[in-house]
Amino acid sequence: MIQKKDIIYYFDNLNLDIRTTGNARFFDQKVQPDVLSAVCECILNCTNNNGSFTTNDIRYCDYSNELVTEVFNKPEIKKAENEYDKFFSQPLKMLAYAGLLKEEKNGRSNIYKINQEELIEYISLRNRNALHFLSLYIEKVLRDSEVWIYFENFLEIQDNNSLYELKEKFKGFLHTYTPIKGEYEPPRIFNPLLKIIAFKYKKLGTEKGRIAPVNFDDLMYNQLNWRDIKKDKSITRKEFNEIFEEQIDNTKFYKYQIEKAKKFVKRIHNISEVHRHQSYPATQAHHIFLSSSFPELADIPENIIAITPNQHFYRAHPNNKTSIIDKSYQAICLISKLDSIEYDYENEMNNYSKDSFIDVVNTGLETSYPHTISFEELKHELMKQYIIK
């Protein structure tokens, strides 16, 4: 599995200086993490044995049509061709600039070929991977182009004057070194680009041209409204789940996110996270807190553990009743998952978030552990929750 150090090493061997390439399509308004991840999925599912392909080969592929209509809730591609042009072409141009695709001109068409399949697969697995790649990529481009200093100034000062100065410097840079000469295109590139940088450094970004906090969902094309739904302590879990289901405006997208999270966890762990031996191959992705009981946790990788079929259907769910959870085995799964997250954290693999796991535990067990709790303390607390009663 690709790690942060692998991406950094990859970029260390590239020169992405815009002053040299004159390429204005290093980034664009539709290069949002969820769109980029989806387009990488389409590349992997619509190309034949890594052969050459065009934007139209991806755009008119059955897999792409199903993805954008059922997941992104957009009209069929053939009925809204202009609407999809940027959706596919802008991420492809960005991937080519980053070297993940090879790009050649054939008449009026751009011909692409996969150049870095492992990185494309990494981006395709989840939106956070796409965001992580984009944050490293954007900073690399800006540093190579020697305009990063202006972004650093804004990240440090964070006021209207520094934002205005940054906008003007960025616009002037594009006007000088790329074919972009108008007034309207630079902001369409600048605003989503700055949001990604601001989120990476936990700083203020922009919203409608003004300084504003940046949340994860703000970076997405499909902004996930169910993340805003919080359980009121005065209502039952059953009542909350009914409210949750009513407020999800795109059920297929929700299910897509769940399947994507499962695929991501299974991609990381090919042996059971409970018994970490080659004789225990992991083919099942199990929700530690059931998706039927905790739908708000269903697409969070920190709530999903890779285990064997026997562990899934006979340990986690007594007598193969998937609507029931074995509480003692749930405790084992939580401790095992925390071990995976601790190993991931210590090795800077960036697959999991300790804070996200704590949020999962606090929701599933109705606790209030702080994000500052250590791994060892959290394991001890989890044991008390299940054993010392």
FIMARDREN-295715 format. One record per residue (C-alpha): x, y, z; residue in one letter. Coordinates in steps of 0.001 Angstrom, whole numbers, padded with zeros to 6 digits, always signed. Each point is the difference from the previous one (the first is absolute). Layout:
BEGIN
XYZA...
***
This chain:
BEGIN
+000000+000000+000000M+001264+003473-000925I+001197+002070+002953Q+000701+003709+000449K+003751-000526-000393K-000601-001761-003346D-001901+003003-001376I+002654+002419+001261I+002728-002134-001569Y-001935-000072-003270Y-000276+003791-000077F+003662+000456+000948D+000890-001362-003425N-002225+002435-001913L+000274+003649-000963N-003496+001503-000161L+001025+003646-000522D-002818+001776-001872I+002476+002630-001207R+001694-002756-002003T-003065-001864-001255T-002368+002957-000469G-002800-002451+000773N-003069+001610+001534A-001752-003344+000476R+002095-001186+002927F-003177+000538+002054F-003579+001058-000675D-003341+000590+001659Q-001312-003558-000530K+003108-001588+001512V-001698-000646+003323Q+000986-003034+002074P-003192-001998-000555D-000082+000780-003729V+003687-000896-000389L-000501-003251+001910S-003029-000886-002139A+001813+000789-003267V+002900-002232+001093C-002543-002760+000626E-001344+000516-003507C+003504-000134-001485I+000664-003357+001668L-003388-001425-001001N-000280+001399-003536C+003461-000571-001469T+001032-003247-001654N+003241-001477+001328N+001483+003451+000576N-000411+000908-003679G-000378+003491-001402S-003254+001862+000571F-001621+003384-000557T-002253+002101+002202T-002999-001317-001930N+001039-003609+000633D-000305+000728+003705I-003003+002284-000245R-002192-002383-002001Y+000994-003162+001850C-002918-001821+001671D+001819+000025+003341Y+000416+003796-000173S-003618+000545-000961N-001200-002085+002933E+002355+001771+002386L-000992+003556-000914V-003733-000690-000255T-000470-002198+003054E+002734+001303+002276V+000446+003643-000980F-003721+000318-000738N+000527+001589-003406K-001882-000577-003285P+001120-002656-002472E+003193+000961-001787I-001487-000146-003496K-002769+002391+001080K+002341+002600+001502A+003280-000299-001889E+001198+003566+000596N-000562-000350+003736E+002396-002958+000150Y+002781+001375-002143D+001800+001689+002907K-000983-002763+002451F+002261-002455-001850F+002420+002125-002013S+001301+002208+002828Q+001033-002873+002324P+001596-001808-002962L+002065+003098-000867K+001079+000348+003634M+000979-003699+000206L+002039+000434-003172A+001800+003047+001417Y+000777-001992+003158A+001461-002782-002155G-002544-002659+000954L-001201-000062-003599L+001957+000411-003212K-001619+002524-002321E+000499+000394-003734E-001783+002122-002592K-001637-001724-002982N-001732+002631-002111G-002523+001676+002275R-000093-002895+002465S+002154-000650+003056N+001143-003615+000219I+000737-001319+003483Y+001698-003075+001375K+000428-001094+003618I+003507+000767+001215N-000322-000522+003784Q-002697-002602+000558E+000713-000498+003702E-000451+003707+000727L-003188+000150-002062I-001345-002976+001951E+000992+001712+003265Y-001996+003111-000948I-002964-002091-001144S-000389-001768+003356L-001406+002932+001957R-000481+003759-000009N+002509+000543+002796R+002702-001675-002077N-000824+002343-002867A+000134+002976+002369L+003309-001146+001463H+001504-000388-003468F-001361+003381-001128L+001354+001826+003055S+003526-001341-000618L-000274+000550-003757Y-001231+003610+000220I+002712+000985+002451E+002610-001654-002223K-001202+001975-003056V-000049+003291+001913L+003434-000570+001537R+001561-000975-003329D-001576+003101-001538S+001338+002182+002861E-003391+001439+000951V-000383-002007+003219W+001392+002929+001985I-003166+002005-000706Y-002187-002819+001287F+002188-000322+003103E-000528+003701+000653N-003779-000392-000057F+000087-003154+002153L+001983+001931+002606E-001841+003353-000008I-003563-001127-000860Q-001597+003379-000618D-001806+001720-002900N+003107+001863-001151N+002120-003145-000235S-002835-001770-001833L-000340+002850-002509Y+003763+000082-000541E+000091-003776-000531L-002839+000140-002537K+001733+002754-001965E+003379-001756+000058K-001567-003267-001169F-001977+001695-002757K+003078+001878-001166G+002022-003207-000005F-002572-001802-002195L-000224+003004-002350H+003776+000082-000357T+000848-003676-000425Y-003126-001671-001432T-002482+000661-002823P-002533+001253+002562I-000426+003759-000500K-003539+000757+001183G-001354+000997+003400E-002518-002778+000621Y+002021-003180-000353E+002675+000568+002708P-002571+000104+002863P-001581-003251-001210R+003395-001659+000401I+001136+001950+003052F-002940-000561+002382N-000141-003839+000035P+003797-000155-000086L+000323+002223+003067L-002662-001978+001871K+002030-003188-000358I+003159+001707+001253I-001842+001659+002892A-001578-003301+001050F+003383-001745-000067K+001526+002591+002321Y-003156+000443+002123K-000268+003659-000974K-002755+002264-001307L-000766-000158-003700G-002662+001732-002071T-003744-000299-000527E-001648+002218-002630K+003135+002128-000132G+000211+000588+003752R+002207-001488+002701I-001764-002965+001578A+000700-003319+001754P+000350-003039-002266V-001596-003329+000887N+000619-003310-001752F-003409+000002-001661D+000614+003528-001338D+002659-001478-002284L-002388-002435-001671M-002152+000258-003101Y-002632-002147+001731N-000256+001660+003391Q-001139-002609+002515L-002931+001321+001991N-000238-003022+002314W+003242+001035+001721R-001927+002906+001513D-002636-002217+001589I+000698-000442+003714K-001924-002149+002427K-001963+001925+002583D+000375-001739+003357K-003705+000474+000646S-000995-002371-002837I+000491-003725-000332T+002494-001610-002373R-002948-001364-002049K-001510+003469-000344E+003362+001439-001031F+000507-002677-002651N-003400+000833-001496E+000942+003704-000128I+003360-000887-001512F-001585-002065-002767E-002495+002751-000779E+002713+002647-000352Q+002343-001949-002295I-000902+001525-003352D+002077-002431-002054N-000257-003559+001270T+002040-001466-002862K+002841+002382+000736F-000153-001009+003672Y+000199-003694-000913K+002824+000760-002426Y+001979+001644+002808Q-000519-003070+002202I+001206-002404-002695E+002953+002240-000721K+000980+000000+003696A-000249-003805+000147K+002116-000378-003114K+002584+002370+001477F+000322-002007+003235V+000263-003321-001840K+002635+001504-002290R+002167+000816+003042I-000497-003277+001875H+000221-003288-001892N+000150-001979+003244I-002316+000231+002988S+000510+002976+002276E-001029-002231+002913V+002420-002886-000704H+002886+001475-001950R+001311-003192-001591H+000120-001098-003645Q-002284-002934+000824S-002813+002490+000741Y-000685+001728-003361P-002406+002919+000314A-002778+000061-002568T-002699+001648+002100Q-000421+003663+000961A-001956+000111+003262H-001627+003033+001620H+001056-000010+003646I-003062+002105+000835F-002754-001291-002284L-000951+002195-002943S-003676-000695+000729S+000382+001309+003549S+002587+002736-000706F-000521+001146-003620P+002091+003116+000580E+003053-002236+000604L-000553-002347-002939A+002420+001638-002453D+002802+000712+002479I+003033-002320-000441P+000803+000221+003709E-003298-001812+000631N+000756-002778-002500I+002270-002952+000716I+001351-002629-002407A-000663-003534+001259I-000527-003545-001272T-003439-001404-000971P-000086-002222+003097N+000849+002921+002243Q-002654+002100-001704H-002922-002416-000093F+000645-002094+003092Y+001919+002276+002380R-001126+003544-000724A-003592-001065-000731H-001223-002883+002202P-001482-002876-002032N+000486+001957-003234N-002685+002538+000954K+001436+003149-001552T-002502+002247+001763S+001470-001004+003370I+003450+000840+001382I+002020-002021+002499D+001061+002586+002576K+003093-001902+001172S+001226-000372-003582Y-000804+003653-000628Q+002474+000824+002778A+002622-002205-001683I-000632+001752-003315C+000344+003456+001568L+003315-000882+001660I+001257-001630-003198S-001026+003000-002092K+001710+002327+002425L+003169-002099-000379D-000223+000484-003780S-000464+003753+000439I+002893+000260+002456E+002300-001885-002387Y-001165+002249-002831D+000652+003102+002111Y+003466-001069+001153E+001066-000768-003568N-001523+003217-001426E-002039-001973-002514M-002893+002487+000050N-002719-002611-000567N-001856+000584+003247Y-000762+002769+002459S+000185-000536+003741K-002411+002904+000496D-002496-001614-002355S+000231-003288+001904F-000649+001827+003276I-003052+001646-001579D-001218-003448-001081V+000439-001352+003538V-001709+003011+001577N-002977-000424-002312T-000243-003778+000268G+000483-000205+003772L-001452+003426+000929E+003259+001004+001654T+001909+003277-000123S+003675-000903-000272Y+002156+002990-001014P+002181-000106-003114H+003004+000477+002276T-000394-003440+001595I+002959-002296-000698S-000276-003323-001800F+000785-001919+003179E-002513+001957+002081E-002686-000492-002620L+000568-003764-000078K-000307-000082+003772H-003232+002010-000129E-001449-002268-002666L+000733-003053+002121M-001823+001618+002918K-003002+000736-002202Q-000456-003665-000882Y+001495-001989+002857I-000227+001990+003201I-003751+000257+000412K
***
